[in-house]
């Protein structure tokens, strides 16, 4: 299995905050060694590898993961905890899952 982690550099040259959070989680939870490679989607360079991958897989948010297994179509994950659960086989806490859901759906709000 090959896992590509795509993180973004924003147009002002700063790293994406969510991408940095996910990078930290990968490191703290010991998953960083499962990542085959990390690619940068640089908003200042539409031809950067990460921007090309985003177009290829029709992804409009970062970070995202591309999971490739021999004989199967690549799977794209834009939600960290779904990626962790389905690919790395680890359950996320309910609190972390809710936070990730809210972060990825700004139109939702708590009641």
N, CA, C and O atoms as a GROMACS GRO file, in nm:
protein
  444
    1UNK      N    1   0.084  -0.116   0.000
    1UNK     CA    2   0.000   0.000   0.000
    1UNK      C    3   0.089   0.124   0.000
    1UNK      O    4   0.190   0.130   0.071
    2UNK      N    5   0.050   0.222  -0.081
    2UNK     CA    6   0.122   0.348  -0.090
    2UNK      C    7   0.028   0.459  -0.045
    2UNK      O    8  -0.083   0.472  -0.095
    3UNK      N    9   0.074   0.539   0.052
    3UNK     CA   10  -0.007   0.650   0.104
    3UNK      C   11   0.066   0.781   0.078
    3UNK      O   12   0.180   0.800   0.120
    4UNK      N   13  -0.003   0.870   0.008
    4UNK     CA   14   0.051   1.004  -0.018
    4UNK      C   15  -0.028   1.104   0.065
    4UNK      O   16  -0.151   1.107   0.059
    5UNK      N   17   0.043   1.184   0.141
    5UNK     CA   18  -0.015   1.290   0.224
    5UNK      C   19   0.006   1.421   0.150
    5UNK      O   20   0.119   1.462   0.126
    6UNK      N   21  -0.103   1.488   0.113
    6UNK     CA   22  -0.094   1.614   0.040
    6UNK      C   23  -0.132   1.727   0.134
    6UNK      O   24  -0.244   1.731   0.186
    7UNK      N   25  -0.038   1.818   0.155
    7UNK     CA   26  -0.066   1.934   0.240
    7UNK      C   27  -0.041   2.061   0.160
    7UNK      O   28   0.028   2.060   0.058
    8UNK      N   29  -0.099   2.171   0.208
    8UNK     CA   30  -0.104   2.293   0.128
    8UNK      C   31  -0.021   2.406   0.188
    8UNK      O   32  -0.009   2.422   0.309
    9UNK      N   33   0.037   2.484   0.096
    9UNK     CA   34   0.098   2.612   0.128
    9UNK      C   35   0.002   2.716   0.069
    9UNK      O   36  -0.026   2.714  -0.050
   10UNK      N   37  -0.046   2.806   0.153
   10UNK     CA   38  -0.143   2.905   0.108
   10UNK      C   39  -0.077   3.013   0.022
   10UNK      O   40   0.045   3.024   0.016
   11UNK      N   41  -0.162   3.091  -0.044
   11UNK     CA   42  -0.111   3.192  -0.138
   11UNK      C   43  -0.023   3.297  -0.071
   11UNK      O   44   0.056   3.363  -0.138
   12UNK      N   45  -0.035   3.313   0.062
   12UNK     CA   46   0.052   3.408   0.133
   12UNK      C   47   0.184   3.345   0.176
   12UNK      O   48   0.266   3.410   0.242
   13UNK      N   49   0.205   3.218   0.138
   13UNK     CA   50   0.330   3.148   0.169
   13UNK      C   51   0.328   3.074   0.302
   13UNK      O   52   0.425   3.007   0.336
   14UNK      N   53   0.220   3.086   0.376
   14UNK     CA   54   0.210   3.020   0.506
   14UNK      C   55   0.151   2.881   0.490
   14UNK      O   56   0.070   2.857   0.400
   15UNK      N   57   0.192   2.788   0.576
   15UNK     CA   58   0.134   2.655   0.569
   15UNK      C   59  -0.011   2.657   0.616
   15UNK      O   60  -0.049   2.737   0.702
   16UNK      N   61  -0.090   2.570   0.560
   16UNK     CA   62  -0.230   2.552   0.600
   16UNK      C   63  -0.234   2.505   0.745
   16UNK      O   64  -0.164   2.411   0.782
   17UNK      N   65  -0.316   2.570   0.828
   17UNK     CA   66  -0.324   2.536   0.970
   17UNK      C   67  -0.374   2.393   0.991
   17UNK      O   68  -0.318   2.319   1.072
   18UNK      N   69  -0.477   2.354   0.919
   18UNK     CA   70  -0.532   2.218   0.932
   18UNK      C   71  -0.427   2.115   0.892
   18UNK      O   72  -0.416   2.009   0.953
   19UNK      N   73  -0.350   2.146   0.789
   19UNK     CA   74  -0.245   2.055   0.744
   19UNK      C   75  -0.141   2.035   0.854
   19UNK      O   76  -0.095   1.923   0.877
   20UNK      N   77  -0.104   2.144   0.920
   20UNK     CA   78  -0.007   2.136   1.029
   20UNK      C   79  -0.062   2.054   1.144
   20UNK      O   80   0.011   1.975   1.205
   21UNK      N   81  -0.192   2.070   1.175
   21UNK     CA   82  -0.256   1.991   1.281
   21UNK      C   83  -0.253   1.842   1.248
   21UNK      O   84  -0.222   1.759   1.334
   22UNK      N   85  -0.285   1.810   1.124
   22UNK     CA   86  -0.286   1.669   1.082
   22UNK      C   87  -0.144   1.612   1.084
   22UNK      O   88  -0.124   1.498   1.127
   23UNK      N   89  -0.046   1.688   1.040
   23UNK     CA   90   0.094   1.645   1.046
   23UNK      C   91   0.133   1.613   1.190
   23UNK      O   92   0.195   1.510   1.216
   24UNK      N   93   0.097   1.700   1.283
   24UNK     CA   94   0.126   1.680   1.425
   24UNK      C   95   0.058   1.554   1.477
   24UNK      O   96   0.119   1.476   1.550
   25UNK      N   97  -0.068   1.534   1.440
   25UNK     CA   98  -0.140   1.412   1.483
   25UNK      C   99  -0.072   1.286   1.431
   25UNK      O  100  -0.055   1.189   1.504
   26UNK      N  101  -0.033   1.290   1.304
   26UNK     CA  102   0.036   1.174   1.245
   26UNK      C  103   0.162   1.140   1.325
   26UNK      O  104   0.190   1.024   1.352
   27UNK      N  105   0.236   1.244   1.362
   27UNK     CA  106   0.360   1.223   1.437
   27UNK      C  107   0.331   1.175   1.578
   27UNK      O  108   0.392   1.079   1.625
   28UNK      N  109   0.238   1.240   1.647
   28UNK     CA  110   0.208   1.205   1.787
   28UNK      C  111   0.149   1.065   1.800
   28UNK      O  112   0.175   0.994   1.897
   29UNK      N  113   0.069   1.025   1.701
   29UNK     CA  114   0.004   0.894   1.708
   29UNK      C  115   0.088   0.783   1.646
   29UNK      O  116   0.045   0.668   1.640
   30UNK      N  117   0.207   0.818   1.600
   30UNK     CA  118   0.298   0.717   1.547
   30UNK      C  119   0.263   0.667   1.408
   30UNK      O  120   0.305   0.558   1.368
   31UNK      N  121   0.184   0.745   1.333
   31UNK     CA  122   0.143   0.703   1.199
   31UNK      C  123   0.230   0.761   1.089
   31UNK      O  124   0.218   0.721   0.973
   32UNK      N  125   0.317   0.853   1.122
   32UNK     CA  126   0.395   0.921   1.019
   32UNK      C  127   0.478   0.822   0.937
   32UNK      O  128   0.504   0.844   0.819
   33UNK      N  129   0.520   0.714   0.999
   33UNK     CA  130   0.599   0.613   0.927
   33UNK      C  131   0.515   0.532   0.828
   33UNK      O  132   0.570   0.458   0.747
   34UNK      N  133   0.383   0.545   0.835
   34UNK     CA  134   0.295   0.476   0.740
   34UNK      C  135   0.279   0.557   0.610
   34UNK      O  136   0.232   0.505   0.509
   35UNK      N  137   0.319   0.683   0.614
   35UNK     CA  138   0.307   0.770   0.498
   35UNK      C  139   0.423   0.744   0.403
   35UNK      O  140   0.540   0.755   0.442
   36UNK      N  141   0.392   0.709   0.279
   36UNK     CA  142   0.495   0.680   0.181
   36UNK      C  143   0.566   0.805   0.134
   36UNK      O  144   0.688   0.806   0.115
   37UNK      N  145   0.488   0.912   0.115
   37UNK     CA  146   0.547   1.038   0.075
   37UNK      C  147   0.453   1.154   0.106
   37UNK      O  148   0.331   1.137   0.115
   38UNK      N  149   0.512   1.271   0.123
   38UNK     CA  150   0.438   1.393   0.149
   38UNK      C  151   0.458   1.486   0.031
   38UNK      O  152   0.571   1.506  -0.015
   39UNK      N  153   0.349   1.542  -0.018
   39UNK     CA  154   0.352   1.629  -0.136
   39UNK      C  155   0.291   1.763  -0.097
   39UNK      O  156   0.196   1.769  -0.019
   40UNK      N  157   0.346   1.869  -0.152
   40UNK     CA  158   0.298   2.004  -0.125
   40UNK      C  159   0.210   2.054  -0.239
   40UNK      O  160   0.247   2.046  -0.356
   41UNK      N  161   0.093   2.106  -0.202
   41UNK     CA  162   0.005   2.176  -0.296
   41UNK      C  163   0.027   2.325  -0.268
   41UNK      O  164  -0.027   2.378  -0.171
   42UNK      N  165   0.105   2.389  -0.350
   42UNK     CA  166   0.140   2.530  -0.329
   42UNK      C  167   0.045   2.617  -0.412
   42UNK      O  168   0.049   2.616  -0.535
   43UNK      N  169  -0.042   2.692  -0.342
   43UNK     CA  170  -0.139   2.777  -0.412
   43UNK      C  171  -0.072   2.880  -0.502
   43UNK      O  172  -0.135   2.929  -0.596
   44UNK      N  173   0.053   2.913  -0.475
   44UNK     CA  174   0.126   3.010  -0.557
   44UNK      C  175   0.176   2.949  -0.687
   44UNK      O  176   0.218   3.020  -0.778
   45UNK      N  177   0.170   2.815  -0.695
   45UNK     CA  178   0.221   2.745  -0.813
   45UNK      C  179   0.118   2.639  -0.856
   45UNK      O  180   0.118   2.528  -0.803
   46UNK      N  181   0.032   2.674  -0.951
   46UNK     CA  182  -0.071   2.579  -0.994
   46UNK      C  183  -0.014   2.450  -1.054
   46UNK      O  184  -0.086   2.352  -1.068
   47UNK      N  185   0.115   2.452  -1.089
   47UNK     CA  186   0.176   2.332  -1.144
   47UNK      C  187   0.252   2.250  -1.040
   47UNK      O  188   0.317   2.151  -1.073
   48UNK      N  189   0.243   2.291  -0.911
   48UNK     CA  190   0.308   2.211  -0.806
   48UNK      C  191   0.242   2.073  -0.804
   48UNK      O  192   0.126   2.058  -0.840
   49UNK      N  193   0.318   1.975  -0.763
   49UNK     CA  194   0.267   1.837  -0.768
   49UNK      C  195   0.136   1.821  -0.691
   49UNK      O  196   0.044   1.754  -0.738
   50UNK      N  197   0.128   1.882  -0.575
   50UNK     CA  198   0.006   1.871  -0.495
   50UNK      C  199  -0.115   1.932  -0.563
   50UNK      O  200  -0.225   1.877  -0.555
   51UNK      N  201  -0.096   2.045  -0.630
   51UNK     CA  202  -0.207   2.109  -0.703
   51UNK      C  203  -0.249   2.022  -0.821
   51UNK      O  204  -0.368   2.012  -0.852
   52UNK      N  205  -0.153   1.959  -0.885
   52UNK     CA  206  -0.185   1.868  -0.996
   52UNK      C  207  -0.265   1.748  -0.945
   52UNK      O  208  -0.362   1.706  -1.009
   53UNK      N  209  -0.224   1.693  -0.829
   53UNK     CA  210  -0.297   1.579  -0.772
   53UNK      C  211  -0.439   1.621  -0.732
   53UNK      O  212  -0.534   1.545  -0.751
   54UNK      N  213  -0.452   1.741  -0.676
   54UNK     CA  214  -0.585   1.790  -0.638
   54UNK      C  215  -0.676   1.798  -0.760
   54UNK      O  216  -0.793   1.759  -0.754
   55UNK      N  217  -0.623   1.847  -0.870
   55UNK     CA  218  -0.703   1.853  -0.994
   55UNK      C  219  -0.734   1.713  -1.045
   55UNK      O  220  -0.848   1.684  -1.082
   56UNK      N  221  -0.633   1.627  -1.046
   56UNK     CA  222  -0.651   1.490  -1.097
   56UNK      C  223  -0.760   1.416  -1.022
   56UNK      O  224  -0.840   1.344  -1.084
   57UNK      N  225  -0.765   1.432  -0.890
   57UNK     CA  226  -0.862   1.359  -0.808
   57UNK      C  227  -0.982   1.445  -0.768
   57UNK      O  228  -1.064   1.403  -0.686
   58UNK      N  229  -0.992   1.566  -0.825
   58UNK     CA  230  -1.102   1.658  -0.799
   58UNK      C  231  -1.122   1.681  -0.650
   58UNK      O  232  -1.232   1.665  -0.596
   59UNK      N  233  -1.014   1.719  -0.584
   59UNK     CA  234  -1.016   1.748  -0.441
   59UNK      C  235  -1.003   1.899  -0.425
   59UNK      O  236  -0.917   1.962  -0.487
   60UNK      N  237  -1.088   1.957  -0.341
   60UNK     CA  238  -1.085   2.102  -0.324
   60UNK      C  239  -1.050   2.145  -0.183
   60UNK      O  240  -1.072   2.261  -0.146
   61UNK      N  241  -0.996   2.053  -0.102
   61UNK     CA  242  -0.955   2.089   0.034
   61UNK      C  243  -0.829   2.014   0.071
   61UNK      O  244  -0.796   1.909   0.016
   62UNK      N  245  -0.761   2.072   0.166
   62UNK     CA  246  -0.637   2.009   0.215
   62UNK      C  247  -0.643   2.006   0.366
   62UNK      O  248  -0.710   2.090   0.428
   63UNK      N  249  -0.576   1.913   0.425
   63UNK     CA  250  -0.494   1.809   0.362
   63UNK      C  251  -0.582   1.695   0.311
   63UNK      O  252  -0.700   1.684   0.345
   64UNK      N  253  -0.522   1.613   0.228
   64UNK     CA  254  -0.590   1.491   0.186
   64UNK      C  255  -0.488   1.380   0.167
   64UNK      O  256  -0.368   1.404   0.156
   65UNK      N  257  -0.540   1.259   0.166
   65UNK     CA  258  -0.457   1.140   0.153
   65UNK      C  259  -0.500   1.063   0.029
   65UNK      O  260  -0.619   1.050   0.001
   66UNK      N  261  -0.402   1.013  -0.045
   66UNK     CA  262  -0.426   0.925  -0.158
   66UNK      C  263  -0.374   0.788  -0.118
   66UNK      O  264  -0.256   0.772  -0.090
   67UNK      N  265  -0.463   0.690  -0.117
   67UNK     CA  266  -0.425   0.555  -0.078
   67UNK      C  267  -0.433   0.466  -0.202
   67UNK      O  268  -0.539   0.450  -0.262
   68UNK      N  269  -0.319   0.409  -0.237
   68UNK     CA  270  -0.311   0.325  -0.356
   68UNK      C  271  -0.271   0.183  -0.316
   68UNK      O  272  -0.172   0.160  -0.248
   69UNK      N  273  -0.353   0.089  -0.362
   69UNK     CA  274  -0.323  -0.053  -0.341
   69UNK      C  275  -0.321  -0.119  -0.477
   69UNK      O  276  -0.402  -0.089  -0.563
   70UNK      N  277  -0.227  -0.209  -0.494
   70UNK     CA  278  -0.213  -0.276  -0.623
   70UNK      C  279  -0.344  -0.344  -0.662
   70UNK      O  280  -0.406  -0.414  -0.582
   71UNK      N  281  -0.384  -0.320  -0.786
   71UNK     CA  282  -0.505  -0.382  -0.838
   71UNK      C  283  -0.634  -0.309  -0.802
   71UNK      O  284  -0.742  -0.355  -0.838
   72UNK      N  285  -0.624  -0.197  -0.732
   72UNK     CA  286  -0.743  -0.121  -0.693
   72UNK      C  287  -0.728   0.024  -0.735
   72UNK      O  288  -0.617   0.075  -0.753
   73UNK      N  289  -0.841   0.088  -0.751
   73UNK     CA  290  -0.842   0.231  -0.782
   73UNK      C  291  -0.799   0.308  -0.657
   73UNK      O  292  -0.830   0.268  -0.545
   74UNK      N  293  -0.730   0.419  -0.676
   74UNK     CA  294  -0.686   0.501  -0.563
   74UNK      C  295  -0.807   0.553  -0.486
   74UNK      O  296  -0.910   0.588  -0.545
   75UNK      N  297  -0.794   0.556  -0.353
   75UNK     CA  298  -0.899   0.611  -0.267
   75UNK      C  299  -0.849   0.742  -0.210
   75UNK      O  300  -0.732   0.754  -0.173
   76UNK      N  301  -0.938   0.839  -0.204
   76UNK     CA  302  -0.904   0.972  -0.154
   76UNK      C  303  -0.975   0.993  -0.021
   76UNK      O  304  -1.094   0.963  -0.006
   77UNK      N  305  -0.900   1.044   0.076
   77UNK     CA  306  -0.956   1.075   0.208
   77UNK      C  307  -0.928   1.222   0.239
   77UNK      O  308  -0.813   1.266   0.237
   78UNK      N  309  -1.034   1.297   0.268
   78UNK     CA  310  -1.019   1.437   0.307
   78UNK      C  311  -1.049   1.456   0.456
   78UNK      O  312  -1.031   1.566   0.509
   79UNK      N  313  -1.094   1.350   0.521
   79UNK     CA  314  -1.123   1.356   0.664
   79UNK      C  315  -1.022   1.266   0.736
   79UNK      O  316  -1.020   1.145   0.714
   80UNK      N  317  -0.940   1.327   0.820
   80UNK     CA  318  -0.832   1.255   0.887
   80UNK      C  319  -0.879   1.131   0.962
   80UNK      O  320  -0.821   1.023   0.946
   81UNK      N  321  -0.984   1.144   1.044
   81UNK     CA  322  -1.025   1.031   1.128
   81UNK      C  323  -1.087   0.918   1.047
   81UNK      O  324  -1.079   0.802   1.087
   82UNK      N  325  -1.149   0.950   0.935
   82UNK     CA  326  -1.198   0.845   0.846
   82UNK      C  327  -1.079   0.770   0.786
   82UNK      O  328  -1.080   0.647   0.776
   83UNK      N  329  -0.978   0.845   0.746
   83UNK     CA  330  -0.855   0.785   0.694
   83UNK      C  331  -0.792   0.693   0.799
   83UNK      O  332  -0.755   0.580   0.768
   84UNK      N  333  -0.780   0.742   0.922
   84UNK     CA  334  -0.719   0.664   1.029
   84UNK      C  335  -0.799   0.536   1.053
   84UNK      O  336  -0.742   0.428   1.065
   85UNK      N  337  -0.930   0.548   1.059
   85UNK     CA  338  -1.015   0.432   1.088
   85UNK      C  339  -1.011   0.329   0.975
   85UNK      O  340  -0.992   0.210   0.999
   86UNK      N  341  -1.030   0.376   0.852
   86UNK     CA  342  -1.042   0.284   0.739
   86UNK      C  343  -0.909   0.231   0.686
   86UNK      O  344  -0.902   0.119   0.637
   87UNK      N  345  -0.804   0.312   0.696
   87UNK     CA  346  -0.676   0.271   0.638
   87UNK      C  347  -0.580   0.219   0.745
   87UNK      O  348  -0.514   0.117   0.725
   88UNK      N  349  -0.573   0.289   0.856
   88UNK     CA  350  -0.478   0.252   0.961
   88UNK      C  351  -0.543   0.168   1.071
   88UNK      O  352  -0.476   0.126   1.165
   89UNK      N  353  -0.674   0.144   1.058
   89UNK     CA  354  -0.749   0.057   1.149
   89UNK      C  355  -0.740   0.098   1.296
   89UNK      O  356  -0.719   0.015   1.384
   90UNK      N  357  -0.757   0.228   1.320
   90UNK     CA  358  -0.759   0.277   1.457
   90UNK      C  359  -0.883   0.362   1.477
   90UNK      O  360  -0.914   0.446   1.393
   91UNK      N  361  -0.952   0.340   1.586
   91UNK     CA  362  -1.071   0.418   1.617
   91UNK      C  363  -1.032   0.554   1.675
   91UNK      O  364  -0.942   0.563   1.758
   92UNK      N  365  -1.099   0.656   1.630
   92UNK     CA  366  -1.080   0.790   1.685
   92UNK      C  367  -1.181   0.812   1.796
   92UNK      O  368  -1.287   0.749   1.798
   93UNK      N  369  -1.148   0.902   1.887
   93UNK     CA  370  -1.243   0.935   1.993
   93UNK      C  371  -1.362   1.009   1.932
   93UNK      O  372  -1.351   1.069   1.825
   94UNK      N  373  -1.475   1.004   2.000
   94UNK     CA  374  -1.595   1.072   1.952
   94UNK      C  375  -1.570   1.223   1.941
   94UNK      O  376  -1.616   1.287   1.847
   95UNK      N  377  -1.498   1.279   2.037
   95UNK     CA  378  -1.467   1.422   2.037
   95UNK      C  379  -1.383   1.460   1.914
   95UNK      O  380  -1.412   1.558   1.847
   96UNK      N  381  -1.280   1.381   1.886
   96UNK     CA  382  -1.195   1.409   1.771
   96UNK      C  383  -1.272   1.394   1.640
   96UNK      O  384  -1.253   1.473   1.547
   97UNK      N  385  -1.358   1.293   1.632
   97UNK     CA  386  -1.438   1.272   1.512
   97UNK      C  387  -1.531   1.391   1.490
   97UNK      O  388  -1.544   1.439   1.378
   98UNK      N  389  -1.596   1.438   1.597
   98UNK     CA  390  -1.686   1.554   1.586
   98UNK      C  391  -1.610   1.679   1.544
   98UNK      O  392  -1.659   1.756   1.461
   99UNK      N  393  -1.490   1.700   1.599
   99UNK     CA  394  -1.410   1.817   1.562
   99UNK      C  395  -1.373   1.812   1.415
   99UNK      O  396  -1.382   1.913   1.345
  100UNK      N  397  -1.330   1.696   1.368
  100UNK     CA  398  -1.293   1.682   1.228
  100UNK      C  399  -1.414   1.706   1.138
  100UNK      O  400  -1.402   1.772   1.035
  101UNK      N  401  -1.529   1.654   1.176
  101UNK     CA  402  -1.651   1.673   1.100
  101UNK      C  403  -1.685   1.822   1.091
  101UNK      O  404  -1.719   1.872   0.984
  102UNK      N  405  -1.677   1.892   1.204
  102UNK     CA  406  -1.708   2.036   1.206
  102UNK      C  407  -1.606   2.115   1.124
  102UNK      O  408  -1.643   2.207   1.052
  103UNK      N  409  -1.479   2.080   1.135
  103UNK     CA  410  -1.375   2.150   1.060
  103UNK      C  411  -1.395   2.136   0.909
  103UNK      O  412  -1.365   2.228   0.833
  104UNK      N  413  -1.445   2.020   0.867
  104UNK     CA  414  -1.461   1.994   0.724
  104UNK      C  415  -1.597   2.034   0.670
  104UNK      O  416  -1.622   2.022   0.550
  105UNK      N  417  -1.686   2.081   0.758
  105UNK     CA  418  -1.820   2.123   0.717
  105UNK      C  419  -1.856   2.253   0.788
  105UNK      O  420  -1.936   2.251   0.882
  106UNK      N  421  -1.800   2.364   0.745
  106UNK     CA  422  -1.821   2.491   0.815
  106UNK      C  423  -1.967   2.536   0.817
  106UNK      O  424  -2.003   2.624   0.895
  107UNK      N  425  -2.050   2.477   0.732
  107UNK     CA  426  -2.192   2.514   0.728
  107UNK      C  427  -2.268   2.450   0.845
  107UNK      O  428  -2.382   2.488   0.871
  108UNK      N  429  -2.207   2.354   0.915
  108UNK     CA  430  -2.270   2.292   1.031
  108UNK      C  431  -2.242   2.374   1.155
  108UNK      O  432  -2.142   2.446   1.163
  109UNK      N  433  -2.329   2.363   1.251
  109UNK     CA  434  -2.309   2.435   1.377
  109UNK      C  435  -2.365   2.349   1.489
  109UNK      O  436  -2.455   2.268   1.468
  110UNK      N  437  -2.311   2.369   1.608
  110UNK     CA  438  -2.362   2.298   1.725
  110UNK      C  439  -2.500   2.350   1.762
  110UNK      O  440  -2.530   2.467   1.739
  111UNK      N  441  -2.583   2.264   1.819
  111UNK     CA  442  -2.714   2.305   1.870
  111UNK      C  443  -2.707   2.335   2.016
  111UNK      O  444  -2.808   2.371   2.077
   0.00000   0.00000   0.00000
